[in-house]
Amino acid sequence: MTIILDGEKVASKIYKDLKPKISFLKKNDVQPKIAIVITSRDKRSFKYAQMKKRKFNEKDVKAKIFEPHRQIEAERLINNLNTNNTYHGIFIQLPIDRPLNKSRILSKLDPRKDIDCMSPHSLGRLLIGKEIYTPANVEALFQILRYYKIDINKKWGIIGKDNVLGRPLISKLCAEGLKFSNFKPSSNFSNSKIIVSDVQKIGYIKKNQVSKGSILLDNGNNYLKGKVYGDFDYRNVKETVHAVTPVPGGIGPVTVAVLLSNLIKAAINYIENTSEIL
């Protein structure tokens, strides 16, 4: 029987494990606080940022949304947030639309506050296994596998190679010494046991492309008529594979929980002064 990898259950465990850490911060008169920066005027980006803000507020963590829409405004904001000790983390809600320069904006992030590992400096540390924070969506995959006691030492297949999930995941797998292959969406992935998709096309990956014993981690986030769908042809592949994340309710909730976990780590690092920049 196929295991449905319920991300809400995994996220609940993460939140439960964070409670004593949040209490520790309160005892030390530290209120965890995150700055969520949106440069795009896309309504969906604002919706995602609001969702994160609500979730953080539910967990007694402060979050403020900033909306700079000009390059100089965005860079000045990040520089100010870097030196503002009341903010422990900075999260840039993607995409960063043109004419803004994405690489310049991300490079301004202080690695100690870069809680989603977005800057070139942070990604470089990830590649050599010395990251301060693992990217939230990458760590979410490992959290799901650990929760369901699935061995990560299997061959991974990564479909897609963007900067949001694909490339950071490849860096993490390299640092961990795990075997993987990077595929085009039209490929056959039957030789891979853990398959991660970030194609962003509804039901694009079919049953005949995956093996019976595989574990499917679907990072697709595709909207159609007000509903969200994944990259895998979920209805059909779930009859064949060993385990699969649903969309919605799979990777997404865990990603937000990991982002909060990284923020709490940043706040504790601030108290203990344990973060170093190499």
Secondary structure as GFF3:
##gff-version 3
##sequence-region A 1 278
A	DSSP	beta_strand	3	4	.	.	.	ID=ss1
A	DSSP	alpha_helix	7	27	.	.	.	ID=ss2
A	DSSP	beta_strand	33	38	.	.	.	ID=ss3
A	DSSP	alpha_helix	43	58	.	.	.	ID=ss4
A	DSSP	beta_strand	62	66	.	.	.	ID=ss5
A	DSSP	alpha_helix	71	83	.	.	.	ID=ss6
A	DSSP	beta_strand	89	93	.	.	.	ID=ss7
A	DSSP	alpha_helix	102	107	.	.	.	ID=ss8
A	DSSP	alpha_helix	120	127	.	.	.	ID=ss9
A	DSSP	alpha_helix	136	147	.	.	.	ID=ss10
A	DSSP	beta_strand	156	159	.	.	.	ID=ss11
A	DSSP	alpha_helix	166	176	.	.	.	ID=ss12
A	DSSP	beta_strand	180	183	.	.	.	ID=ss13
A	DSSP	beta_strand	194	197	.	.	.	ID=ss14
A	DSSP	three_ten_helix	207	209	.	.	.	ID=ss15
A	DSSP	beta_strand	215	218	.	.	.	ID=ss16
A	DSSP	beta_strand	222	224	.	.	.	ID=ss17
A	DSSP	beta_strand	227	229	.	.	.	ID=ss18
A	DSSP	alpha_helix	234	237	.	.	.	ID=ss19
A	DSSP	beta_strand	243	244	.	.	.	ID=ss20
A	DSSP	alpha_helix	251	272	.	.	.	ID=ss21
###
